[in-house]
Amino acid sequence: MGLVNPPQELVPSRYALRLGKLDVLVISDGVLPLPASTMATNAAQADLAVWLDENFLPQETYDWPLNVMVVRSGDQTILIDAGLGGQFPGFPRAGQFPQRLEAAGIRLESVTDVIITHMHMDHVGGLLVDDVKNRLRPDVRIHVAAAEVKFWTSPDFSHTDMPKPVPDVLRSTAASFHSEYRDRIRLFDDKYEVAPGVVVRLTGGHTPGHSVVDLESDDERLVFAGDAMFPVGFDHPEWQNGFEHDPEESARVRIRLFQELAENGGLLVASHLPFPSVSRVANHGGAFRWVPVIWDY
């Protein structure tokens, strides 16, 4: 573009906001190109084609955004999910969070806690990168639902509809994560306060131990919803995603979260909504609408 000192990235990759006394930073880990059909495995192909066309999206492959988040509460710096990592050559445009975190002025050594919404590879893979493993402090606390750890000892893929190579990679990545960090994992059953104003709670659905993170400070709210929702879910919350291990429960979880957000007016961030994903949910007679916030520069 003829810039004298061009930045390394022309596209913004982080977005900061203040939520009461909490500092929040959403970071893009990149994108995951996946078959568009995985977004609605129980929908008629023609209906999905119409939705894709109406949203100006390609019919064959959809680039899933992949977001992670950092929260500062008092003297704690909390990383929520860790992205894909760099060990998956089929996804060369993801695995960006470590350098983008550094570019934001946050050192990995400063992270006191990590919350894992679930143990799919695009949420724990970043913790398996050598430069991340070697820089995390030895006393870092990693918070995962007990049901999630138990599930991945013998995972069930019978209700999923994923590209063929994916289940084996998910198994091996989850096993590697647990083996690497088992001494630092802090299990919780239902709900756990990680830091003042930062609570992780079990929802199930997407995986048996899938969890969301509730932030609340000075009457302001934000939910990091992990994989509880995808863009198509606002128009069709009943459509099932191929990566959901319990698709019917996932739909119920999705609708409950939509209703909750519409009622309390809180902010929403999710792993696979378009970056920076900061938004609200409107409910018009039972039909949900995604309402992105206007960026605050």
Number of C-alpha atoms within 10 A of each C-alpha: 4 5 6 6 6 9 8 6 8 7 7 10 20 20 19 19 15 13 19 14 15 20 15 20 19 24 26 27 31 22 22 21 16 16 16 19 21 19 22 21 19 16 16 11 11 9 11 20 18 13 15 17 12 9 11 9 15 12 15 12 14 18 17 20 21 29 31 27 27 23 25 21 19 12 9 15 21 24 20 26 25 29 28 29 25 18 14 14 8 10 16 16 15 23 26 22 24 22 14 17 21 11 12 15 9 15 14 20 14 15 21 19 25 23 27 26 31 28 26 22 24 24 26 24 24 26 24 21 16 11 12 16 15 13 13 17 15 13 11 17 19 22 20 26 29 17 19 24 21 12 14 22 12 10 17 13 13 8 13 19 21 18 12 8 8 12 19 9 14 18 17 13 21 22 16 16 17 18 10 14 17 12 12 16 21 16 15 18 13 14 15 17 13 19 18 15 21 20 17 26 20 23 25 21 22 28 27 24 26 25 28 25 24 18 24 19 16 10 8 17 18 22 22 24 22 26 25 29 25 22 16 19 22 20 13 16 21 19 21 27 28 21 22 23 21 21 22 15 18 27 23 16 19 23 20 13 20 26 17 13 20 18 12 12 16 19 22 24 25 27 30 24 22 19 24 27 25 23 19 21 23 19 15 9 6 10 12 19 16 18 14 17 13 8 10 7 6
